[in-house]
Amino acid sequence: MNRDLTANFALPLTVGHAETPLRRYLEDRLNRPVSLLLTDNSTSMLSARVRDGVLCVRLHRMFAAAGSQVLDELVSFLSKRKGAMPCFRRFVRDHGEQLRKKPPNRVPVKTRGRAYDLREFYQELNEEYFNNTINAKITWGSSNSRCVVRKRTLGSYSERSHTIRINPVLDKRTVPCYVVAYVVYHEMLHAAMGISRHGGRRIVHSREFRRKEKLFKEYEKAMAWERMR
């Protein structure tokens, strides 16, 4: 029931802990022992299970300030384990301004590789093509097979962390420097242009992006290398 209620948010700790009075309220209404934990987890705003005869409830802490209609729905749901919850959902929507996005995970930055230093490419390209307006972080990606981008994906840009990652498969002297420069330029272009949307659809490589991509002075050579690998 909670999947369509959620987003990647965390509530600032402005609402006081109220486990005891709310727990007693639920016990009185449900006529059974209840264990209640108020959390800041918006991935799962409400969950419940029975353990050793006790109904164990985990609930987002903002519901400690909910009105009677919302609590009545909550009690009904916990009793029947099913049913629509329009007041519950409306409460979530109405209190959305109290929620703030979780800060992006801190990204470790490693620019110097075995063969190439990404910082050098980044600084030269930023000056030549972007008038030094790009301030994204840049790093070699992880060489861990579970974390590294797919081999054919040579680079990526994260809007959330504002970070460019370059696939470490390029960190070899057998890879021409103009190829590394092109991949860095491509991802810097993403940082500069962002992601456009049309009709609700994300457009990563727009027509304008493709036009600007070809402004890279060694674009054709880089494309020829890409076709051969």
Secondary structure per residue as TSV (DSSP state, phi and psi in degrees):
chain	resnum	aa	ss	phi	psi
A	1	M	-	360.0	-19.4
A	2	N	-	-97.5	-2.4
A	3	R	G	-67.4	-41.1
A	4	D	G	-83.7	2.1
A	5	L	G	-95.4	-7.7
A	6	T	-	-108.3	162.0
A	7	A	-	-153.6	174.2
A	8	N	S	-83.9	74.8
A	9	F	E	-129.1	161.8
A	10	A	E	-138.6	139.0
A	11	L	-	-87.5	130.0
A	12	P	-	-60.0	146.7
A	13	L	T	-78.1	67.0
A	14	T	T	-103.4	-18.9
A	15	V	S	-93.9	128.6
A	16	G	-	-69.5	154.1
A	17	H	-	-64.5	133.9
A	18	A	-	-140.6	35.2
A	19	E	H	-57.9	-44.3
A	20	T	H	-65.9	-53.9
A	21	P	H	-63.8	-38.2
A	22	L	H	-69.5	-38.3
A	23	R	H	-61.7	-44.0
A	24	R	H	-63.8	-38.0
A	25	Y	H	-60.6	-46.2
A	26	L	H	-65.4	-40.3
A	27	E	H	-62.6	-42.0
A	28	D	H	-64.8	-41.9
A	29	R	H	-75.3	-35.1
A	30	L	H	-91.9	-14.5
A	31	N	T	57.5	46.8
A	32	R	S	-159.9	158.9
A	33	P	-	-67.4	138.6
A	34	V	E	-131.3	136.4
A	35	S	E	-109.6	124.3
A	36	L	E	-120.8	132.7
A	37	L	E	-126.0	118.9
A	38	L	E	-87.5	131.2
A	39	T	E	-126.7	172.2
A	40	D	-	-105.2	16.8
A	41	N	-	-87.4	107.4
A	42	S	S	-91.3	-1.6
A	43	T	S	-72.8	-30.9
A	44	S	S	-137.5	94.1
A	45	M	S	-74.3	-26.6
A	46	L	E	-147.1	127.9
A	47	S	E	-148.3	153.4
A	48	A	E	-153.5	145.3
A	49	R	E	-156.0	157.3
A	50	V	E	-96.6	130.6
A	51	R	E	-134.7	118.3
A	52	D	T	53.5	40.4
A	53	G	T	81.9	-1.3
A	54	V	E	-106.0	132.6
A	55	L	E	-80.9	110.9
A	56	C	E	-95.0	114.9
A	57	V	E	-114.4	131.9
A	58	R	E	-114.3	126.2
A	59	L	E	-139.6	138.9
A	60	H	E	-60.6	137.1
A	61	R	G	-64.3	-19.1
A	62	M	G	-65.5	-19.6
A	63	F	G	-75.5	-6.0
A	64	A	G	-65.6	-18.6
A	65	A	G	-106.4	11.8
A	66	A	-	-74.0	153.7
A	67	G	-	-83.7	-178.8
A	68	S	H	-64.9	-36.7
A	69	Q	H	-63.0	-42.9
A	70	V	H	-66.1	-43.4
A	71	L	H	-67.4	-34.9
A	72	D	H	-62.0	-42.2
A	73	E	H	-64.3	-40.3
A	74	L	H	-61.7	-45.8
A	75	V	H	-61.6	-43.8
A	76	S	H	-62.0	-42.2
A	77	F	H	-65.4	-44.6
A	78	L	H	-65.6	-27.4
A	79	S	H	-77.8	-42.8
A	80	K	H	-100.2	-18.1
A	81	R	S	60.5	26.3
A	82	K	-	-163.6	172.3
A	83	G	-	116.0	152.0
A	84	A	-	-70.3	151.9
A	85	M	-	-134.8	65.5
A	86	P	H	-63.7	-37.9
A	87	C	H	-69.7	-37.8
A	88	F	H	-59.5	-47.8
A	89	R	H	-67.7	-38.8
A	90	R	H	-64.5	-37.4
A	91	F	H	-61.9	-40.4
A	92	V	H	-63.2	-46.6
A	93	R	H	-63.1	-44.4
A	94	D	H	-67.9	-23.7
A	95	H	T	-104.2	16.6
A	96	G	G	-61.4	-29.1
A	97	E	G	-68.7	-16.5
A	98	Q	G	-81.8	-11.3
A	99	L	-	-92.4	145.2
A	100	R	E	-129.5	146.2
A	101	K	E	-64.2	141.9
A	102	K	-	-63.6	139.1
A	103	P	-	-64.4	144.8
A	104	P	-	-61.7	149.5
A	105	N	-	-59.4	143.3
A	106	R	-	-68.0	126.8
A	107	V	-	-97.6	120.4
A	108	P	-	-67.0	134.3
A	109	V	-	-108.7	125.6
A	110	K	-	-134.9	105.6
A	111	T	-	-94.7	-30.1
A	112	R	B	-86.5	121.6
A	113	G	-	-108.3	-167.4
A	114	R	S	-72.6	-35.6
A	115	A	S	-110.8	-35.9
A	116	Y	-	-130.6	150.9
A	117	D	B	-109.5	113.3
A	118	L	H	-62.7	-28.9
A	119	R	H	-58.4	-38.4
A	120	E	H	-65.0	-45.3
A	121	F	H	-61.5	-47.0
A	122	Y	H	-59.3	-47.6
A	123	Q	H	-65.9	-43.0
A	124	E	H	-65.5	-43.5
A	125	L	H	-68.8	-37.9
A	126	N	H	-61.3	-39.7
A	127	E	H	-74.2	-42.2
A	128	E	H	-75.1	-38.7
A	129	Y	H	-111.5	-22.7
A	130	F	S	-122.6	9.3
A	131	N	T	54.7	34.0
A	132	N	T	57.7	34.6
A	133	T	-	-97.2	-9.4
A	134	I	-	-87.5	130.4
A	135	N	-	-125.3	21.1
A	136	A	-	-68.9	154.4
A	137	K	E	-78.8	154.5
A	138	I	E	-135.5	142.3
A	139	T	E	-157.3	154.5
A	140	W	E	-70.5	141.8
A	141	G	-	-71.9	173.9
A	142	S	-	-73.6	144.5
A	143	S	-	-88.6	-3.3
A	144	N	-	-63.9	128.1
A	145	S	T	-62.1	-24.6
A	146	R	T	-83.5	-18.5
A	147	C	T	-110.0	-24.9
A	148	V	S	-68.0	145.7
A	149	V	-	-63.2	157.5
A	150	R	-	-55.5	148.0
A	151	K	T	-55.7	-35.6
A	152	R	T	-79.3	-14.2
A	153	T	-	-89.5	103.1
A	154	L	-	-82.8	-18.4
A	155	G	E	-159.6	165.4
A	156	S	E	-153.2	155.5
A	157	Y	E	-129.0	128.9
A	158	S	E	-103.3	117.0
A	159	E	T	-64.4	-36.0
A	160	R	T	-65.9	-48.0
A	161	S	T	-96.2	-4.2
A	162	H	T	55.9	50.2
A	163	T	E	-130.3	134.0
A	164	I	E	-98.5	128.7
A	165	R	E	-116.6	133.7
A	166	I	E	-112.6	132.2
A	167	N	-	-63.2	126.7
A	168	P	G	-65.7	-6.8
A	169	V	G	-64.7	-16.8
A	170	L	G	-86.0	-9.2
A	171	D	-	-84.2	61.2
A	172	K	S	-141.3	144.7
A	173	R	T	-67.0	-18.3
A	174	T	T	-75.7	-12.7
A	175	V	S	-92.8	122.9
A	176	P	-	-60.4	144.9
A	177	C	H	-64.4	-29.3
A	178	Y	H	-68.8	-23.6
A	179	V	H	-71.3	-45.8
A	180	V	H	-60.6	-43.6
A	181	A	H	-61.4	-41.5
A	182	Y	H	-63.9	-44.2
A	183	V	H	-63.1	-41.8
A	184	V	H	-63.4	-43.9
A	185	Y	H	-59.6	-44.4
A	186	H	H	-56.8	-46.5
A	187	E	H	-73.5	-32.3
A	188	M	H	-65.6	-33.6
A	189	L	H	-65.5	-37.9
A	190	H	H	-61.7	-42.8
A	191	A	H	-63.4	-35.1
A	192	A	H	-75.4	-38.7
A	193	M	H	-97.8	-21.4
A	194	G	-	70.3	-168.0
A	195	I	-	-113.8	121.7
A	196	S	E	-87.6	162.4
A	197	R	E	-133.6	139.9
A	198	H	E	-138.7	118.2
A	199	G	T	61.3	33.3
A	200	G	T	81.2	-0.4
A	201	R	E	-102.7	134.4
A	202	R	E	-75.6	131.7
A	203	I	E	-116.0	105.7
A	204	V	S	-82.0	-44.8
A	205	H	S	-116.2	83.9
A	206	S	-	-73.5	173.1
A	207	R	H	-62.0	-38.8
A	208	E	H	-68.5	-36.6
A	209	F	H	-61.2	-46.5
A	210	R	H	-62.4	-35.7
A	211	R	H	-65.3	-47.1
A	212	K	H	-68.9	-31.0
A	213	E	H	-59.6	-36.2
A	214	K	T	-76.1	-5.2
A	215	L	T	-75.3	-15.8
A	216	F	S	-61.5	128.7
A	217	K	T	-65.2	-23.5
A	218	E	T	-115.3	34.2
A	219	Y	H	-58.8	-49.1
A	220	E	H	-62.8	-41.6
A	221	K	H	-63.4	-41.9
A	222	A	H	-65.0	-39.9
A	223	M	H	-66.4	-37.3
A	224	A	H	-64.3	-42.2
A	225	W	H	-63.1	-42.2
A	226	E	H	-60.9	-39.8
A	227	R	H	-68.2	-28.2
A	228	M	H	-85.6	-20.9
A	229	R	-	-77.4	360.0
